[in-house]
Amino acid sequence: MATAHSDVLLGEFGEYRPSANEEFMNPEQLAYFRQKLLGWKDGILREAAETMAELKAGPIQEADLTDRASSETDWGIHLRTRDRQRKLIAKIDSAMRRIETGEYGFCEVSGEPISLARLEARPIATMTVEAQERHERNERVSRDD
């Protein structure tokens, strides 16, 4: 659901894109990322509803065992994708809470601003690229132990 502020923002500024030439996480940037996150979540929920409607339509009807196995494999992939998307919705909701608390856009490890390019590509990011790489290296080392 769009907020009144974001509707005004889109109408007033047209194709607004956050820029490094403005204050980091100003109200326009926050509204932009809020809208981006809500749109992403809406798309995921729409896809999930379509998958559920297809599942409710009935069982796999292929008579040929090979076709049936292929269809079951496809459904397994769909369901795993939906499970990953369910987890993604939790991350989107978390990002929305960070917007509300003023923590959005700042690294949870260093407190440094996360680059706009990274947030544009992955609006649920919670760490700078450097902090994420360190985290992944540490994770790999502890997994190898």
N, C-alpha and C positions, 0 to 999 in steps of 0.2 A: 504494500500500500504506500503510495507516494505521500510525502508530507507537503504541506502548503508551501513551506520554504523551498523545497526542491523543485516544485512546479514553477515557482516564481524564478528560481535560479535558471532553469532550463529555458523558460520563456524569455527572460530578460537578457541572458548571455548567449543564447543559441547553443553552439557547440563548444561550451567551456571545456578547457583542459587545464589541469593544474600546471603551474609554471614555477621554476626555480627563482623567478624574478619577483615573487610575492612572498608574503610571510608564510612560513611553513605551518600547515594545518590551520589556516584561517577558516572562517565560517564557510566560504565558498568551496574550499578543498574538502572540508568535512562533509558538506552536502553532496558534493560530487561523488566521493567514495561511498557515502551512505546509499546513494541512488544506484551506484554500480553494484554494491553488495546485494541490495534488495532485488535488483533485476536478475542477478545471478541466481539467487535463492528462488525467485519465482520460476525461472526456467527449469531448475532442478525439480521443483515441486510439480510442475506441469508434466515433465517427462515421467516422473514417478507415477502420477495419476494415469497416464497413458499405459504404462506397463501394467498397473493394477487392473485397468479395464480389460486389457488383452488377456491377462491371467484369468479373470473372472469369466471371460467369454467361453472358456471350456478347455478341456484337455487337448493335448496334441493329437491330431487326427490322422497323421500319415500311416498308411498301411504298410509301406515298405520299411523294414527294420533299419536299413541304413539311413533313410530319410528321417525316421523317427529319432534315431540316435543323434543325428545332426541337429534336429530341432531341439532336443533336450540339452545338447551342448550349448546351443545358442541361448536358450532360456537360462542356463546356469551362468553364462557370461552376463546376461541382462541383470540377473539378481545380484551377482557380485558387484556389478557397476552401481546398482541402486544402493547397496550397502556402503560402498565407498562414498557415494553422494550423500547418504544419511550422515556419515561422519563429517563430510564437508559442510553440511548445513550447520552442524554444531560449531565448526570453526567460523562460519559466516556470522552466526549469532554472537560468538565471542568477540569478533571484530566489531560488530554493532555495539556491544556493551563498551568496548574500548573507546569508540567514538563518543558515546554518552558520557564517559568518565574523563575524557580528555587525554587518554593514554594512546589513542590510535596514532600510528605513524612513527612511534618511537620504539626503539629496540628494547625488548624486555630484559636483555642482558646488560647492555652498555648504557642505555638511556639516550643514545644518539639517534638523530632522525634517520629513518629508513628512506632510501632514495625514492623519489617520486616514480622513477622508471620501474623500480622493483614493485612498488605498490600498485602501479598501473598494470603490471604483468601478473602480480599475485596479491590482490588486495587483502588477503587474509594473513600476509606475512607478519611475523611478530619479532623478527630479528633482521639486522642488517646482513648483507651478503657475507661480510667477514665473520660476524658472530655465528651465522648459520654454518659456514664452512668449518669453523673451530668446533662447533657442536657436533657436526658429522664426523670430523676426524676423531674426536674424543669418543664418540659412540663406536666407531670402528675399532679403536684401540681396546675399549672395554669388552667388545664382542670377541676379539681375538684372544683375550686372556683366559 
